[in-house]
Each structure stands twice: as C-alpha cells, then as structure tokens.
C-alpha cells in the first residue's frame, strides 16, 4: 500500500460543482471538502463541495479514499 500523506504544501484544487480553481494547503493529493468561495453561497444546505487536486501525484505516492457521503436516513431510521 502506498503512502498517502506527505509534507504540507499549497496545491491547485478544482471545485467539482462549478469548476472554480483555488489554492488549498493540504498534506495529500486526494479530494478535499471545503466550502467553495465561488459557488458555496448558492448551495446553503450543503456544508461543503468536493474539490479535486490538479497537481500530479508524486511517483510512489497514493491518494486517500474519497469520503463516503451519507444522510441521516442512511444510518438510522426516524419514527
């Protein structure tokens, strides 16, 4: 299994909702989930948007698994 984290650095990330590109500081090359400064205000019920890294992953390094998104009804029943 490849290492998925490295030294903290600023990389280019792209919002999958609107395509906005921003600089984000992370210690990996996987997806991140901040509120998009360009389109987050249009989606007030979403806590964040998915951003993908645009930088090439260094040789020998892996990418963390994306977070699984669930809703309250997926993990318990409401009666």
N, CA, C and O atoms as CSV, one atom per row, in Angstrom:
chain,resi,resn,atom,element,x,y,z
A,1,UNK,N,N,0.841,-1.183,0.000
A,1,UNK,CA,C,0.000,0.000,0.000
A,1,UNK,C,C,0.889,1.251,0.000
A,1,UNK,O,O,1.840,1.336,0.777
A,2,UNK,N,N,0.588,2.193,-0.848
A,2,UNK,CA,C,1.376,3.415,-0.972
A,2,UNK,C,C,1.047,4.410,0.132
A,2,UNK,O,O,-0.073,4.454,0.641
A,3,UNK,N,N,2.034,5.193,0.484
A,3,UNK,CA,C,1.855,6.283,1.444
A,3,UNK,C,C,0.914,7.320,0.814
A,3,UNK,O,O,1.036,7.623,-0.373
A,4,UNK,N,N,-0.019,7.862,1.599
A,4,UNK,CA,C,-0.979,8.818,1.042
A,4,UNK,C,C,-0.805,10.239,1.564
A,4,UNK,O,O,-1.443,11.162,1.058
A,5,UNK,N,N,0.048,10.428,2.567
A,5,UNK,CA,C,0.284,11.779,3.069
A,5,UNK,C,C,1.753,12.140,2.923
A,5,UNK,O,O,2.626,11.273,2.890
A,6,UNK,N,N,2.002,13.432,2.836
A,6,UNK,CA,C,3.364,13.932,2.688
A,6,UNK,C,C,3.473,15.257,3.426
A,6,UNK,O,O,2.630,15.577,4.263
A,7,UNK,N,N,4.497,16.016,3.121
A,7,UNK,CA,C,4.686,17.325,3.725
A,7,UNK,C,C,3.570,18.281,3.272
A,7,UNK,O,O,3.148,18.251,2.116
A,8,UNK,N,N,3.109,19.114,4.182
A,8,UNK,CA,C,2.080,20.113,3.882
A,8,UNK,C,C,2.572,21.040,2.779
A,8,UNK,O,O,3.698,21.535,2.832
A,9,UNK,N,N,1.722,21.272,1.775
A,9,UNK,CA,C,2.062,22.213,0.702
A,9,UNK,C,C,0.784,22.767,0.089
A,9,UNK,O,O,-0.292,22.189,0.243
A,10,UNK,N,N,0.908,23.878,-0.600
A,10,UNK,CA,C,-0.227,24.514,-1.268
A,10,UNK,C,C,-0.301,23.989,-2.699
A,10,UNK,O,O,0.693,23.988,-3.424
A,11,UNK,N,N,-1.502,23.539,-3.096
A,11,UNK,CA,C,-1.710,22.953,-4.415
A,11,UNK,C,C,-2.954,23.553,-5.056
A,11,UNK,O,O,-3.778,24.165,-4.376
A,12,UNK,N,N,-3.087,23.377,-6.357
A,12,UNK,CA,C,-4.280,23.818,-7.088
A,12,UNK,C,C,-5.368,22.754,-6.939
A,12,UNK,O,O,-5.123,21.568,-7.158
A,13,UNK,N,N,-6.577,23.193,-6.564
A,13,UNK,CA,C,-7.736,22.314,-6.449
A,13,UNK,C,C,-8.885,22.900,-7.258
A,13,UNK,O,O,-9.012,24.119,-7.381
A,14,UNK,N,N,-9.721,22.026,-7.809
A,14,UNK,CA,C,-10.848,22.449,-8.634
A,14,UNK,C,C,-12.159,21.975,-8.005
A,14,UNK,O,O,-12.295,20.803,-7.653
A,15,UNK,N,N,-13.113,22.879,-7.866
A,15,UNK,CA,C,-14.444,22.546,-7.354
A,15,UNK,C,C,-15.183,21.734,-8.413
A,15,UNK,O,O,-15.266,22.147,-9.570
A,16,UNK,N,N,-15.715,20.588,-8.022
A,16,UNK,CA,C,-16.435,19.756,-8.988
A,16,UNK,C,C,-17.837,20.283,-9.271
A,16,UNK,O,O,-18.469,19.851,-10.234
A,17,UNK,N,N,-18.337,21.212,-8.449
A,17,UNK,CA,C,-19.670,21.766,-8.668
A,17,UNK,C,C,-19.661,22.878,-9.718
A,17,UNK,O,O,-20.575,22.968,-10.538
A,18,UNK,N,N,-18.616,23.733,-9.691
A,18,UNK,CA,C,-18.620,24.887,-10.598
A,18,UNK,C,C,-17.351,25.044,-11.435
A,18,UNK,O,O,-17.324,25.849,-12.366
A,19,UNK,N,N,-16.305,24.288,-11.118
A,19,UNK,CA,C,-15.064,24.366,-11.881
A,19,UNK,C,C,-14.083,25.424,-11.395
A,19,UNK,O,O,-13.008,25.581,-11.973
A,20,UNK,N,N,-14.440,26.154,-10.337
A,20,UNK,CA,C,-13.547,27.190,-9.799
A,20,UNK,C,C,-12.246,26.563,-9.303
A,20,UNK,O,O,-12.269,25.545,-8.611
A,21,UNK,N,N,-11.110,27.170,-9.659
A,21,UNK,CA,C,-9.797,26.675,-9.239
A,21,UNK,C,C,-9.263,27.587,-8.140
A,21,UNK,O,O,-9.297,28.812,-8.258
A,22,UNK,N,N,-8.769,26.969,-7.072
A,22,UNK,CA,C,-8.235,27.740,-5.948
A,22,UNK,C,C,-6.990,27.054,-5.391
A,22,UNK,O,O,-6.754,25.871,-5.633
A,23,UNK,N,N,-6.202,27.819,-4.642
A,23,UNK,CA,C,-5.042,27.272,-3.945
A,23,UNK,C,C,-5.496,26.795,-2.568
A,23,UNK,O,O,-6.157,27.527,-1.832
A,24,UNK,N,N,-5.134,25.561,-2.232
A,24,UNK,CA,C,-5.504,24.983,-0.942
A,24,UNK,C,C,-4.279,24.297,-0.351
A,24,UNK,O,O,-3.522,23.650,-1.076
A,25,UNK,N,N,-4.080,24.429,0.935
A,25,UNK,CA,C,-2.974,23.770,1.611
A,25,UNK,C,C,-3.415,22.437,2.195
A,25,UNK,O,O,-4.364,22.377,2.976
A,26,UNK,N,N,-2.722,21.367,1.812
A,26,UNK,CA,C,-3.032,20.028,2.323
A,26,UNK,C,C,-1.744,19.221,2.458
A,26,UNK,O,O,-0.682,19.648,2.005
A,27,UNK,N,N,-1.850,18.058,3.082
A,27,UNK,CA,C,-0.705,17.156,3.178
A,27,UNK,C,C,-0.918,15.901,2.312
A,27,UNK,O,O,-0.275,14.874,2.531
A,28,UNK,N,N,-1.826,15.995,1.328
A,28,UNK,CA,C,-2.115,14.861,0.440
A,28,UNK,C,C,-2.576,15.381,-0.919
A,28,UNK,O,O,-2.694,16.589,-1.126
A,29,UNK,N,N,-2.835,14.456,-1.840
A,29,UNK,CA,C,-3.254,14.823,-3.195
A,29,UNK,C,C,-4.665,14.320,-3.505
A,29,UNK,O,O,-5.070,14.273,-4.666
A,30,UNK,N,N,-5.399,13.951,-2.479
A,30,UNK,CA,C,-6.761,13.460,-2.664
A,30,UNK,C,C,-7.776,14.584,-2.651
A,30,UNK,O,O,-7.424,15.763,-2.652
A,31,UNK,N,N,-9.052,14.194,-2.639
A,31,UNK,CA,C,-10.133,15.171,-2.603
A,31,UNK,C,C,-10.139,15.904,-1.269
A,31,UNK,O,O,-9.719,15.369,-0.243
A,32,UNK,N,N,-10.629,17.154,-1.307
A,32,UNK,CA,C,-10.860,17.918,-0.083
A,32,UNK,C,C,-12.290,18.451,-0.134
A,32,UNK,O,O,-12.930,18.432,-1.185
A,33,UNK,N,N,-12.780,18.919,0.995
A,33,UNK,CA,C,-14.201,19.237,1.101
A,33,UNK,C,C,-14.492,20.591,1.747
A,33,UNK,O,O,-15.341,20.664,2.636
A,34,UNK,N,N,-13.818,21.664,1.333
A,34,UNK,CA,C,-14.155,22.984,1.882
A,34,UNK,C,C,-15.356,23.592,1.147
A,34,UNK,O,O,-15.739,23.124,0.075
A,35,UNK,N,N,-15.930,24.617,1.724
A,35,UNK,CA,C,-16.984,25.359,1.027
A,35,UNK,C,C,-16.315,26.152,-0.090
A,35,UNK,O,O,-15.317,26.834,0.141
A,36,UNK,N,N,-16.858,26.063,-1.286
A,36,UNK,CA,C,-16.302,26.775,-2.438
A,36,UNK,C,C,-16.600,28.266,-2.302
A,36,UNK,O,O,-17.740,28.656,-2.049
A,37,UNK,N,N,-15.574,29.094,-2.470
A,37,UNK,CA,C,-15.754,30.544,-2.367
A,37,UNK,C,C,-16.530,31.099,-3.550
A,37,UNK,O,O,-17.063,32.205,-3.476
A,38,UNK,N,N,-16.599,30.343,-4.640
A,38,UNK,CA,C,-17.297,30.807,-5.839
A,38,UNK,C,C,-18.777,30.406,-5.846
A,38,UNK,O,O,-19.634,31.216,-6.200
A,39,UNK,N,N,-19.080,29.170,-5.460
A,39,UNK,CA,C,-20.468,28.702,-5.585
A,39,UNK,C,C,-21.100,28.237,-4.274
A,39,UNK,O,O,-22.288,27.914,-4.257
A,40,UNK,N,N,-20.348,28.196,-3.185
A,40,UNK,CA,C,-20.885,27.699,-1.920
A,40,UNK,C,C,-22.107,28.475,-1.443
A,40,UNK,O,O,-23.009,27.896,-0.838
A,41,UNK,N,N,-22.144,29.762,-1.705
A,41,UNK,CA,C,-23.276,30.586,-1.275
A,41,UNK,C,C,-24.558,30.209,-2.009
A,41,UNK,O,O,-25.653,30.480,-1.516
A,42,UNK,N,N,-24.435,29.580,-3.191
A,42,UNK,CA,C,-25.609,29.164,-3.968
A,42,UNK,C,C,-26.224,27.875,-3.422
A,42,UNK,O,O,-27.347,27.518,-3.780
A,43,UNK,N,N,-25.489,27.180,-2.556
A,43,UNK,CA,C,-25.925,25.897,-2.005
A,43,UNK,C,C,-25.885,25.955,-0.472
A,43,UNK,O,O,-25.061,25.278,0.143
A,44,UNK,N,N,-26.751,26.744,0.145
A,44,UNK,CA,C,-26.670,26.939,1.595
A,44,UNK,C,C,-26.915,25.677,2.420
A,44,UNK,O,O,-26.494,25.614,3.575
A,45,UNK,N,N,-27.573,24.690,1.864
A,45,UNK,CA,C,-27.834,23.463,2.625
A,45,UNK,C,C,-26.694,22.457,2.516
A,45,UNK,O,O,-26.687,21.461,3.239
A,46,UNK,N,N,-25.736,22.694,1.631
A,46,UNK,CA,C,-24.556,21.836,1.528
A,46,UNK,C,C,-23.475,22.420,2.418
A,46,UNK,O,O,-23.160,23.606,2.310
A,47,UNK,N,N,-22.909,21.616,3.285
A,47,UNK,CA,C,-21.864,22.100,4.180
A,47,UNK,C,C,-20.550,22.350,3.446
A,47,UNK,O,O,-19.738,23.168,3.879
A,48,UNK,N,N,-20.342,21.647,2.337
A,48,UNK,CA,C,-19.093,21.792,1.590
A,48,UNK,C,C,-19.285,21.272,0.170
A,48,UNK,O,O,-20.326,20.708,-0.166
A,49,UNK,N,N,-18.265,21.473,-0.654
A,49,UNK,CA,C,-18.263,20.950,-2.011
A,49,UNK,C,C,-17.003,20.088,-2.176
A,49,UNK,O,O,-16.034,20.246,-1.433
A,50,UNK,N,N,-17.027,19.191,-3.143
A,50,UNK,CA,C,-15.871,18.336,-3.416
A,50,UNK,C,C,-14.898,19.100,-4.309
A,50,UNK,O,O,-15.296,19.681,-5.318
A,51,UNK,N,N,-13.625,19.095,-3.932
A,51,UNK,CA,C,-12.561,19.703,-4.726
A,51,UNK,C,C,-11.538,18.623,-5.056
A,51,UNK,O,O,-11.139,17.863,-4.173
A,52,UNK,N,N,-11.111,18.542,-6.306
A,52,UNK,CA,C,-10.107,17.555,-6.722
A,52,UNK,C,C,-8.782,18.262,-6.972
A,52,UNK,O,O,-8.746,19.399,-7.443
A,53,UNK,N,N,-7.705,17.576,-6.653
A,53,UNK,CA,C,-6.368,18.131,-6.816
A,53,UNK,C,C,-5.972,18.101,-8.286
A,53,UNK,O,O,-6.158,17.091,-8.964
A,54,UNK,N,N,-5.428,19.210,-8.775
A,54,UNK,CA,C,-4.985,19.304,-10.163
A,54,UNK,C,C,-3.492,19.027,-10.320
A,54,UNK,O,O,-2.997,18.932,-11.443
A,55,UNK,N,N,-2.775,18.896,-9.218
A,55,UNK,CA,C,-1.337,18.637,-9.265
A,55,UNK,C,C,-1.072,17.156,-9.510
A,55,UNK,O,O,-1.843,16.308,-9.060
A,56,UNK,N,N,0.010,16.833,-10.219
A,56,UNK,CA,C,0.339,15.420,-10.421
A,56,UNK,C,C,0.773,14.765,-9.115
A,56,UNK,O,O,1.499,15.366,-8.323
A,57,UNK,N,N,0.324,13.529,-8.896
A,57,UNK,CA,C,0.692,12.790,-7.689
A,57,UNK,C,C,2.134,12.310,-7.851
A,57,UNK,O,O,2.463,11.684,-8.859
A,58,UNK,N,N,3.000,12.592,-6.874
A,58,UNK,CA,C,4.395,12.167,-6.974
A,58,UNK,C,C,4.514,10.641,-7.107
A,58,UNK,O,O,3.686,9.888,-6.594
A,59,UNK,N,N,5.542,10.222,-7.794
A,59,UNK,CA,C,5.778,8.799,-8.012
A,59,UNK,C,C,5.915,8.084,-6.668
A,59,UNK,O,O,6.589,8.569,-5.759
A,60,UNK,N,N,5.276,6.941,-6.560
A,60,UNK,CA,C,5.329,6.135,-5.350
A,60,UNK,C,C,4.356,6.551,-4.268
A,60,UNK,O,O,4.341,5.959,-3.188
A,61,UNK,N,N,3.542,7.559,-4.537
A,61,UNK,CA,C,2.587,8.042,-3.542
A,61,UNK,C,C,1.167,7.719,-3.989
A,61,UNK,O,O,0.854,7.777,-5.178
A,62,UNK,N,N,0.319,7.381,-3.037
A,62,UNK,CA,C,-1.080,7.093,-3.336
A,62,UNK,C,C,-1.973,8.270,-2.982
A,62,UNK,O,O,-1.503,9.318,-2.539
A,63,UNK,N,N,-3.257,8.077,-3.184
A,63,UNK,CA,C,-4.264,9.103,-2.896
A,63,UNK,C,C,-5.244,8.524,-1.881
A,63,UNK,O,O,-5.690,7.389,-2.047
A,64,UNK,N,N,-5.595,9.280,-0.823
A,64,UNK,CA,C,-6.573,8.773,0.156
A,64,UNK,C,C,-7.924,8.485,-0.499
A,64,UNK,O,O,-8.292,9.118,-1.489
A,65,UNK,N,N,-8.651,7.532,0.058
A,65,UNK,CA,C,-10.000,7.211,-0.425
A,65,UNK,C,C,-10.914,8.420,-0.220
A,65,UNK,O,O,-10.829,9.087,0.811
A,66,UNK,N,N,-11.794,8.712,-1.197
A,66,UNK,CA,C,-12.765,9.807,-1.003
A,66,UNK,C,C,-13.689,9.501,0.175
A,66,UNK,O,O,-13.970,8.340,0.470
A,67,UNK,N,N,-14.151,10.540,0.833
A,67,UNK,CA,C,-15.102,10.373,1.923
A,67,UNK,C,C,-16.407,9.820,1.387
A,67,UNK,O,O,-16.822,10.145,0.275
A,68,UNK,N,N,-17.041,8.993,2.174
A,68,UNK,CA,C,-18.351,8.479,1.815
A,68,UNK,C,C,-19.395,9.461,2.348
A,68,UNK,O,O,-19.375,9.812,3.528
A,69,UNK,N,N,-20.299,9.900,1.483
A,69,UNK,CA,C,-21.340,10.838,1.882
A,69,UNK,C,C,-22.589,10.068,2.277
A,69,UNK,O,O,-23.081,9.240,1.509
A,70,UNK,N,N,-23.099,10.336,3.464
A,70,UNK,CA,C,-24.323,9.692,3.939
A,70,UNK,C,C,-25.284,10.750,4.458
A,70,UNK,O,O,-24.881,11.860,4.805
A,71,UNK,N,N,-26.538,10.395,4.504
A,71,UNK,CA,C,-27.571,11.258,5.069
A,71,UNK,C,C,-28.094,10.573,6.334
A,71,UNK,O,O,-27.876,9.376,6.527
A,72,UNK,N,N,-28.765,11.309,7.174
A,72,UNK,CA,C,-29.248,10.774,8.442
A,72,UNK,C,C,-30.076,9.504,8.226
A,72,UNK,O,O,-29.916,8.537,8.972
A,73,UNK,N,N,-30.941,9.487,7.241
A,73,UNK,CA,C,-31.774,8.311,6.985
A,73,UNK,C,C,-30.984,7.094,6.526
A,73,UNK,O,O,-31.499,5.977,6.577
A,74,UNK,N,N,-29.733,7.285,6.074
A,74,UNK,CA,C,-28.887,6.171,5.666
A,74,UNK,C,C,-28.321,5.410,6.859
A,74,UNK,O,O,-28.009,4.225,6.744
A,75,UNK,N,N,-28.185,6.082,8.010
A,75,UNK,CA,C,-27.550,5.434,9.158
A,75,UNK,C,C,-28.502,5.135,10.314
A,75,UNK,O,O,-28.131,4.419,11.244
A,76,UNK,N,N,-29.729,5.672,10.271
A,76,UNK,CA,C,-30.712,5.357,11.303
A,76,UNK,C,C,-32.107,5.647,10.744
A,76,UNK,O,O,-32.256,6.326,9.728
A,77,UNK,N,N,-33.106,5.128,11.418
A,77,UNK,CA,C,-34.481,5.399,10.974
A,77,UNK,C,C,-35.128,6.388,11.930
A,77,UNK,O,O,-34.864,6.376,13.132
A,78,UNK,N,N,-35.962,7.226,11.390
A,78,UNK,CA,C,-36.652,8.237,12.180
A,78,UNK,C,C,-38.123,7.836,12.242
A,78,UNK,O,O,-38.767,7.643,11.211
A,79,UNK,N,N,-38.636,7.715,13.439
A,79,UNK,CA,C,-40.051,7.278,13.600
A,79,UNK,C,C,-40.865,8.337,14.266
A,79,UNK,O,O,-42.063,8.151,14.482
